[in-house]
Amino acid sequence: MTSKANNNLNWEIIIGLEVHAQVVSNSKLFSGMSTTYGGEPNTQVSYIDAAFPGMLPVINKFCIEQAVRTGLGLKAKINMESVFDRKNYFYADLPAGYQISQFENPIVGKGQVILDMPDGTIREIGITRLHLEQDAGKSIHDSNSANSYVDLNRAGIALMEIVSEPDMRSSEEAGLFLKKLRTILRYLGTCDGNMEQGSMRADVNVSVRRYGEELGTRCEIKNVNSIRFVQQAIEYESKRQIKEIELGNKIVQETRLFDPKNFETRPMRSKEESHDYRYFPDPDLLPLKLSQTWIDQISKSLPELPDDRKQRFCSEYGLSIYDSGLLVDDKETADFFEEVVLKRDPKLVANIVLGDFYGFLNKLGQNINNSRVSSKSLGELIDLISNKIISGRISKEVLEIMFQTGQSPKEIVEEKGLKQISNIDEIEKIVDTILDENIEKVNEFKNGKEKLFGFFVGQVMKKTEGKANPQLVNEILTKKLNKN
């Protein structure tokens, strides 16, 4: 796939992502302090998080389990022994002056993420590694014009850094990778994927080269917190690098920031290498050794993952790959669909869930969890359609009222008198009236203007306020219009 940014077909864009995913856990990686988002500044900080002298870290076993669970979900190698290192650098919101991370011996090795491309092909994006580390605090610069403040609530929260291979070749592929990775993490329950709150963010590595040449010099764009921004950053940065090279300049390896207001990247600092951080094993933490029995127990507890669920939706429910993919992209949507589809027509259920149901959710700014329309009530609405009590057209009107009032579909249909007209004699009388009122169009139809059939159907539905049984309308019209 060629990136939109790559107007010059001689150029290839090379993209790798380092995704920082905050582990879903009640307490931090090395302390028992709460990880709840949105607390008052510096109210969720232990002596360990604040790096008081003499305080020793204690590994949170559940965070280790979450990392292993993620590795298994990425079809990656789980390393039976891993080491925590000290990564030394200065930030105002990093109290110890170093971050406890992993370097040469991470907890998870190589894996993969499979992307379903829009053209129907499949792309495999390699995962280089997943390592655990503690997050830094947060510097606040906009509360006071003269001072910056530090909030350490986030300090010490467990992060999984998931590093991809440089396998992506366009901003579109990078966006699909992040969406798929976020979906996998949410299915596993290891990260909520909320980029707005910072619990998932990405460092974006971009380089360009002419086809057939060696890899170019890469630049890293730090802490991008939305998929759209990641794509925009890649578009801008790849164009910038191509322009520089074509002007005869060299790309300087550096760390850059993305400015979402101006849709551009700007230099932040020269790019550090691993030796700049002076990594060494943390003397307070022994090597982490895992047992195969424990890993097997975690493996058995894994949920059905999106790729497997998509295939099952195709085989079990007879849905298309496209519809199955849309349903499983969000775990809550897939769960909701399976609650509704029980003993019902899967294709009808999928069409309504993906169509009218989500249309009203988006229109009203709701989601499945706070919607007034439950899986049970939507199923009742679909039963009314299947049993020909209401038409598909009327069902939209009923569903809108359900969203507004929370009433059951049966109550609405009775109250509003929306039952479908399925009496053949009644529909025949209405059809006869429509044909008598439109003799000229009837003659045109009989003289070969068959597109007018839709006109007659529309007039009947208008006359009955959408309540006529569409199948009967079509059958009766066909019979009468083709009668000599």
C-alpha positions in Angstrom: 0.0 0.0 0.0 1.3 3.4 -0.9 0.9 6.2 1.7 -1.0 9.3 0.8 2.0 11.2 1.9 4.2 9.4 -0.6 3.3 11.4 -3.7 6.7 10.4 -5.2 6.5 6.7 -6.1 10.2 6.4 -5.9 10.1 6.7 -2.1 9.2 4.1 0.5 8.2 5.0 4.1 9.4 2.7 6.9 7.3 2.9 10.1 7.8 1.2 13.5 5.7 1.9 16.6 6.5 1.7 20.3 3.2 1.5 22.1 3.0 2.3 25.8 0.0 0.5 27.2 -1.0 1.1 30.9 -1.6 -2.2 32.6 -5.1 -2.7 34.1 -4.3 -3.2 37.7 -5.7 -1.9 41.0 -2.2 -1.1 42.3 1.2 0.1 40.8 4.0 -2.0 39.6 6.2 -1.8 42.7 3.9 -0.4 45.3 0.4 -0.9 46.7 -0.8 2.6 45.8 -4.0 3.0 43.8 -4.0 3.5 40.0 -7.4 5.1 39.8 -7.5 7.8 37.1 -8.6 11.4 38.0 -7.6 11.6 41.7 -6.5 14.9 43.2 -2.8 15.6 42.4 -0.3 13.8 44.6 -2.9 11.9 46.6 -2.0 8.4 45.2 1.7 8.4 45.9 3.6 6.0 48.1 7.1 6.5 49.5 8.3 4.1 46.8 6.7 6.1 44.0 8.2 9.3 45.4 11.7 7.6 45.6 12.2 8.2 49.4 15.7 6.9 50.5 15.7 3.3 51.7 12.3 2.4 50.1 12.5 -0.9 48.2 10.3 -2.0 45.3 8.1 -5.1 45.5 6.9 -6.7 42.3 3.1 -6.7 41.7 2.5 -10.3 40.6 -0.8 -9.4 38.9 1.1 -6.9 36.6 3.4 -9.7 35.6 0.4 -11.9 34.8 -1.1 -9.2 32.7 2.1 -8.9 30.7 2.2 -12.6 30.1 -1.4 -12.6 29.2 -0.7 -9.9 26.6 2.3 -11.8 25.2 0.2 -14.9 24.7 -2.5 -12.9 23.0 0.1 -11.6 20.6 1.2 -15.1 19.8 4.6 -14.1 21.3 7.4 -16.0 23.0 7.2 -15.8 26.8 10.7 -15.6 28.3 11.1 -17.8 31.4 13.6 -15.4 32.9 13.7 -11.7 32.6 15.5 -8.8 34.3 14.5 -5.4 35.5 17.1 -2.6 34.8 17.6 0.9 35.8 17.2 3.4 32.9 18.9 6.6 34.0 17.7 10.0 32.8 16.5 13.2 34.4 12.9 14.4 34.3 11.3 16.6 36.9 8.5 14.1 37.2 10.8 11.1 37.7 11.8 11.4 41.4 14.4 8.7 41.5 16.4 10.0 38.5 15.9 6.6 36.8 13.1 4.4 35.6 12.8 0.7 36.4 12.4 -0.9 33.1 13.7 -3.9 31.1 16.3 -3.9 28.3 18.2 -6.9 27.1 16.0 -9.5 28.9 12.4 -8.5 28.5 9.5 -10.6 29.7 8.0 -11.2 26.2 9.8 -11.8 22.9 8.8 -11.9 19.3 5.1 -12.1 18.3 2.8 -10.7 15.6 -0.4 -8.7 14.9 -2.5 -9.6 11.8 -4.1 -6.7 9.9 -7.1 -7.1 7.6 -6.5 -4.6 4.8 -9.3 -2.8 3.0 -8.5 -4.6 -0.2 -9.1 -8.0 1.4 -5.5 -8.9 1.9 -3.7 -9.7 5.2 -0.6 -8.1 6.6 1.5 -9.6 9.4 3.2 -6.9 11.5 6.0 -8.3 13.7 6.3 -7.6 17.4 9.9 -7.3 18.5 9.3 -7.4 22.3 7.1 -6.4 25.2 8.7 -5.2 28.3 7.4 -3.9 31.6 8.4 -0.6 33.1 7.1 2.0 35.6 5.5 5.2 34.3 6.8 8.6 35.2 4.6 11.3 36.8 3.1 14.2 35.0 4.4 17.8 34.6 1.7 20.5 34.5 2.7 23.7 32.7 -0.7 25.4 32.1 -2.0 26.0 35.7 0.3 29.0 36.4 2.1 31.3 33.9 5.1 31.5 36.2 5.5 27.9 37.5 5.3 24.3 36.4 3.9 21.7 38.8 4.4 18.0 39.2 1.7 15.4 39.9 3.1 12.0 40.9 -0.2 10.1 40.9 0.9 8.3 37.6 4.4 7.6 38.9 5.0 3.9 39.3 2.0 2.7 37.3 2.8 -0.4 35.3 3.4 0.1 31.6 3.8 -2.5 28.8 6.0 -1.1 26.1 5.0 -3.1 22.9 7.6 -2.6 20.2 6.8 -3.4 16.6 9.1 -4.4 13.8 9.5 -1.6 11.2 7.0 -3.5 9.0 4.5 -0.7 8.3 4.7 1.2 5.0 1.9 3.8 5.3 0.0 5.9 7.8 -3.1 3.8 7.1 -1.3 0.6 8.1 -0.1 2.3 11.3 -3.6 3.3 12.1 -4.9 -0.2 11.5 -2.1 -1.7 13.6 -3.0 0.6 16.6 -6.7 -0.2 16.3 -6.1 -3.9 16.1 -3.6 -3.9 19.0 -6.1 -1.9 21.1 -8.8 -4.3 20.3 -6.6 -7.3 21.4 -5.6 -5.5 24.7 -9.3 -4.8 25.5 -10.3 -8.4 24.8 -7.6 -9.6 27.1 -8.5 -7.0 29.8 -4.9 -5.9 30.1 -5.2 -2.3 29.0 -8.3 -0.2 28.5 -6.8 1.5 25.4 -8.1 4.9 26.4 -5.7 7.2 24.5 -7.5 10.4 25.7 -6.6 9.6 29.3 -3.1 8.6 28.3 -3.4 4.9 29.2 -2.3 4.1 25.6 0.1 6.2 23.6 2.7 5.7 20.9 6.2 6.7 19.9 6.3 6.8 16.1 9.6 5.9 14.3 9.6 7.2 10.7 12.3 7.0 8.0 12.2 7.1 4.2 14.3 5.6 1.4 14.3 5.2 -2.3 13.1 1.7 -3.3 16.0 -0.7 -3.2 18.2 1.4 -1.0 19.4 0.8 2.6 17.2 2.0 5.4 17.3 5.7 6.0 17.9 7.7 9.2 14.8 7.5 11.4 13.2 10.2 13.6 11.1 9.3 16.6 7.9 11.3 17.3 7.2 11.0 21.1 4.0 10.4 23.0 1.3 10.7 20.4 -2.0 10.1 22.0 -4.6 9.4 19.3 -4.7 7.2 16.2 -5.6 10.2 14.0 -2.6 12.1 15.3 -0.3 9.2 14.7 -1.4 9.1 11.1 -1.1 12.9 10.7 2.4 12.8 12.2 3.5 10.1 9.8 2.1 12.0 6.8 3.9 15.2 7.8 7.2 13.6 8.9 7.6 11.5 5.8 7.0 14.5 3.5 9.4 16.5 5.5 12.2 13.9 5.2 11.6 13.4 1.5 11.8 17.1 0.9 15.0 17.4 2.9 16.8 14.6 1.1 15.7 15.9 -2.3 17.2 19.3 -1.4 20.5 17.5 -0.7 20.3 17.7 3.1 20.9 14.8 5.5 18.2 13.6 8.0 19.4 14.1 11.6 18.4 11.3 14.0 16.4 13.1 16.6 13.3 13.0 18.8 10.4 15.2 17.7 7.0 16.2 19.0 3.8 16.4 17.0 1.8 19.6 17.1 -1.8 18.7 16.5 -2.9 22.3 16.0 -0.5 22.9 13.1 -0.3 19.3 11.9 3.5 19.3 12.0 6.4 17.7 13.9 9.0 19.8 15.6 12.5 19.0 17.0 12.6 18.1 20.7 16.1 16.8 21.3 18.8 14.7 19.7 17.9 11.0 19.7 19.4 9.1 22.6 20.9 5.7 22.2 20.8 2.9 24.7 24.2 3.7 26.1 23.0 7.2 27.0 20.7 5.7 29.6 23.5 3.8 31.3 21.3 0.6 31.7 22.3 -1.8 34.5 20.3 -4.5 36.4 18.4 -3.0 39.3 20.2 -4.2 42.4 16.9 -4.2 44.5 15.2 -6.7 42.2 16.2 -10.3 41.6 15.8 -11.8 38.1 12.1 -12.7 37.4 11.7 -16.4 36.9 8.4 -17.9 35.6 7.2 -21.5 35.6 5.7 -23.2 32.6 2.8 -24.4 34.7 1.8 -20.9 35.6 2.1 -19.7 32.0 -0.1 -22.7 30.9 -2.7 -21.7 33.5 -2.8 -18.2 32.1 -3.1 -19.5 28.6 -6.1 -21.6 29.5 -7.8 -18.5 30.9 -7.5 -16.4 27.7 -10.7 -15.3 26.1 -11.7 -15.9 22.5 -9.6 -13.3 20.7 -10.9 -11.1 17.8 -9.4 -13.1 14.9 -10.8 -16.3 16.2 -14.2 -14.7 17.0 -14.4 -13.2 13.5 -13.9 -16.6 11.9 -16.5 -18.1 14.2 -19.0 -15.4 13.3 -18.5 -16.3 9.6 -18.8 -20.1 10.1 -21.4 -20.2 12.9 -23.7 -17.3 11.8 -23.0 -17.2 8.1 -21.9 -13.5 8.2 -19.6 -11.9 5.7 -15.9 -11.3 6.7 -16.6 -7.6 6.5 -19.6 -7.6 8.9 -17.9 -10.1 11.2 -14.9 -7.8 11.4 -17.0 -4.8 12.2 -18.7 -6.6 15.0 -15.6 -8.1 16.7 -13.6 -4.8 16.4 -15.2 -3.8 19.7 -15.7 -6.6 22.4 -18.8 -4.9 23.8 -20.4 -4.8 20.4 -19.6 -8.5 19.7 -21.0 -9.5 23.2 -24.1 -7.4 22.5 -24.6 -9.0 19.1 -24.3 -12.5 20.6 -26.9 -11.7 23.3 -29.4 -10.5 20.6 -28.8 -13.1 18.0 -29.9 -16.1 20.1 -32.5 -18.0 18.0 -32.8 -15.1 15.6 -31.7 -14.5 12.0 -28.0 -13.5 12.3 -27.9 -11.4 9.1 -31.0 -9.4 10.2 -29.5 -8.9 13.7 -26.1 -7.8 12.3 -27.7 -5.3 9.9 -29.8 -3.7 12.6 -27.0 -3.7 15.2 -24.4 -2.2 12.8 -27.0 0.1 11.1 -30.0 1.6 12.9 -28.9 0.7 16.5 -25.4 2.2 16.2 -26.8 5.1 14.1 -29.0 6.2 17.1 -26.2 5.5 19.6 -23.9 7.9 17.7 -26.6 10.4 17.1 -27.4 10.6 20.9 -23.8 10.3 22.1 -24.5 7.1 23.9 -22.7 3.8 24.1 -23.9 0.2 24.7 -23.4 0.5 28.5 -25.6 3.6 29.0 -28.1 3.0 26.2 -31.8 2.8 27.1 -32.1 0.0 24.5 -30.9 -3.3 26.0 -30.0 -6.5 24.1 -33.3 -8.0 25.3 -35.5 -5.1 24.0 -33.7 -4.9 20.7 -34.3 -8.7 20.3 -38.0 -8.1 20.9 -38.0 -5.5 18.2 -36.3 -7.9 15.8 -39.0 -10.5 16.7 -41.7 -8.1 15.7 -40.0 -7.6 12.3 -39.4 -11.4 11.8 -43.0 -12.2 12.7 -44.2 -9.5 10.2 -46.0 -7.5 12.9 -44.1 -4.4 11.9 -42.2 -3.5 8.7 -38.5 -2.7 8.6 -39.4 0.9 7.8 -41.6 1.2 10.9 -39.0 -0.5 13.0 -36.8 2.6 12.7 -39.5 4.8 14.1 -40.1 2.3 17.0 -36.4 2.1 17.7 -36.0 5.9 17.9 -38.9 6.0 20.5 -37.2 3.2 22.4 -34.0 5.2 22.6 -36.0 8.3 23.8 -38.3 6.6 26.3 -36.9 3.2 27.2 -40.3 1.7 26.4 -40.6 -1.9 25.1 -41.2 -2.2 21.4 -44.5 -4.0 21.9 -45.9 -1.1 24.0 -44.9 1.4 21.4 -46.4 -0.6 18.5 -49.7 -0.9 20.4 -49.8 2.6 21.7 -49.0 4.2 18.3 -51.0 1.7 16.2 -48.0 0.7 14.1 -48.9 -2.9 13.3 -48.2 -3.9 9.8 -51.1 -4.3 7.4 -51.1 -7.8 6.2 -54.7 -8.2 5.1 -54.7 -9.0 1.4 -58.1 -7.5 0.7 -57.2 -4.2 2.4 -53.9 -3.9 0.5 -55.6 -4.7 -2.8 -58.1 -1.9 -2.3 -55.3 0.6 -1.6 -53.4 -0.7 -4.7 -56.5 -0.3 -6.9 -56.9 3.3 -5.6 -53.3 4.2 -6.4 -53.5 2.6 -9.9 -56.8 4.4 -10.7 -55.3 7.7 -9.6 -52.3 7.2 -11.9 -53.7 5.8 -15.2 -51.1 7.6 -17.3 -48.2 6.0 -15.3 -49.8 2.6 -15.5 -49.9 2.9 -19.3 -46.3 4.0 -19.3 -45.3 1.0 -17.2 -47.1 -1.4 -19.5 -45.3 0.3 -22.5 -41.9 -0.7 -21.1 -41.1 1.9 -18.4 -40.6 -0.7 -15.7 -38.8 1.6 -13.4 -42.1 3.1 -12.4 -42.8 0.0 -10.3 -40.9 1.7 -7.5 -43.1 4.7 -7.8 -46.3 2.6 -7.2 -44.7 0.8 -4.2 -43.8 4.2 -2.8 -47.3 5.5 -3.2 -48.8 2.5 -1.5 -46.4 2.8 1.4 -47.1 6.6 1.7 -50.9 5.9 1.7 -50.5 3.3 4.5 -47.9 5.4 6.4 -45.3 2.6 5.9 -47.5 0.0 7.5 -48.3 -2.1 4.5 -46.5 -5.5 4.3 -43.9 -4.8 1.6 -43.8 -8.4 0.3 -47.6 -8.4 -0.2 -47.5 -4.9 -1.8 -44.9 -6.2 -4.3 -46.9 -9.3 -5.1 -50.2 -7.6 -5.6 -48.7 -4.8 -7.7 -46.9 -7.3 -9.9 -50.1 -9.2 -10.4 -52.2 -6.2 -11.3 -49.7 -4.3 -13.4 -49.0 -7.4 -15.5 -52.6 -8.2 -16.0 -53.9 -7.6 -19.5 
